[in-house]
Amino acid sequence: MEDNSRNFIEEIIDEDLASGKVNKIITRFPPEPNGYLHIGHAKALCINFGMKEKYHGACNLRFDDTNPVKEDVEYMESIKADIKWLGFDWDELHNASDYFEKMYECAVKLIKDGKAYVCDLSAEQISQTRGSFGVPGTESPYRNRSVEENLDLFERMRNGEFADGEKVLRAKIDMASPNINMRDPVIYRICHATHPHTGDKWVIYPMYDFAHPIEDAIEGITHSLCSLEFENHRPLYDWVTTNCGFNPRPRQIEFARLNLTHTVMSKRFIKRLVDEKVVWGWDDPRLSTLSGIRERGYTPESIRDFCSRIGVSKADSEVDISILEHCVREDLNNRAERAMVVTKPLKLIVDNYPEGKSEPVYIENNPQAENAGVHETTFGRELYIEQDDFALNPPPKYFRLKPDGIVRLKGAYIVKYVGCDLDKNGNVTAVHVEYLEGTKSGEEGANMKVKGTIHWVNANDSVDVTLNMFDYLINDGDGDYMDRVNRNSLTVLHGKAEKIVAEAPVHTRFQFLREGYFIKRNENNEFNNIVGLKDSYKPKN
């Protein structure tokens, strides 16, 4: 039976394996170390490392450090940590700078073959003479320099005789090509800057479109998987590998990048948010960076599940963030321990319960997980409930605590309303109830029909917690991202919680009953809201 579950990349790979064109699949993940990885990179990671896993091949990590001005070792370390966190491991670790000498040799070969020349036009002049769609470009006046002159000038460029921007090396292809990328692209530029790895050895650096195919070819990459914006660059990719004499040559395949609602993927814009202190840093939980969503409390399993669900396509589209949140929620529902936390505390006094007395109550740790067990909390005379769980003048169909009403306290007793205390402004400061004997959870009276169940904590046995509640950082719409930033995307609440949350290690994930999923951020009992309980995503059958 035909396997219809394959994506188009797998179909290509299957054909290449069946034909004997390749024997072992080798892919790579080649980030530029000028920022932190974001969830769009997670899709690329899942595709590249996914091919390695499916075909028992290899996947290299290669830092594209061809721009010494932007590269930073800090970013390199964060990228490695993010890849490990997602559950992947590379076969070989390389830097583009490892191949600078080989790239230089390739450039010299092109010059000797009459396929590259040194050009004195400025970047602005090159842009102006490139032409446009349907309008051919204008040849550079330096295009027909002799091979000898080009070799001499290129060597002098390497030796540092010229200033930044004074000269470039261009591929000699076709200024009338319908593909503007083929109109004598710049393949080397001068940059007097200290490189993180090579120091001051080099003052000329290859452009990405020249360096990348050479790197792939040297490493024996069979399938160079990249996002769709490089589709028009593929003819140049093939031109470089062919004219530099590589055989076998890697095959570039493009896929649609991830576009996610309420999310920005641009490293440049994320950096601006960080620099302007709109967010805490690159690991702010509101960002789409992998370090940010890790801080938020997302699990690597949920990210991989998300990338699997959205699949691989050749067509750009926007994915609703509710799908990502669904994956996170589904994963946490099966693993997160339950606990009771009151986010906006209101005192609840059980008038007929003896002062100074307390008794154990048992709460399920996770009803979804077999053998997860229970944990103990204590019931007493003074409790805290949510302010929203009491209404002095309730709306219709309000089934929580109200005058003349009864409600079930989660895991404990059924209580009935007695009265409430008001301040001088008419605000409720405390609610008085009486518990009904014999209605404790597990007792026969607990079977009484009660429409409302609310959570609570013991006022004398609770701990203070800080809850960071997040809204979307970017509002949907068009226009500049800065105009769409939600300046109220963070709300800090100060609540009361069961002691179990204070005893848990940092990074423990909880479902706070009726509130959402949270992760413990530090020993100060500060928690980040991971995702709410309400799921708006409707999976297709």
Secondary structure, 3 states (H helix, E strand, C coil): CCCCCCCHHHHHHHHHHHHCCCCCCEEEECCCCCCCCEHHHHHHHHHHHHHHHHHCCEEEEEECCCCCCCCCHHHHHHHHHHHHHCCCCCCCEEEHHHHHHHHHHHHHHHHHCCCEEEECCCHHHHHHCCCECCECCCCCCCCCCCHHHHHHHHHHHHCCCCCCCCCEEEECCCCCCCCHHHCCCEEEEECCCCECCCECCCCEEECHHHHHHHHHHHHCCCEEEEEHHHHHHHHHHHHHHHHCCCCCCCEEEEECCCEECCCCCCHHHHHHHHHCCCCCCCCCCCCCEHHHHHHHCCCHHHHHHHHHHHCCCCCCCEECHHHHHHHHHHHHHHHCEEECEECCEEEEEECCCCCCCEEEEEEECCCCCCCCCEEEEEEECEEEEEHHHECCCCCCCCCCECCCCEEEECCCCEEEEEEEEECCCCCEEEEEEEECCCCCCCCHHHHCCCCCEECCEECCCCEEEEEEEECCCECCCCCCHHHHECCCCEEEEEEEECHHHHHCCCCCEEEECCCEEEEECCCCCEEEEEECCCCCCCCCC
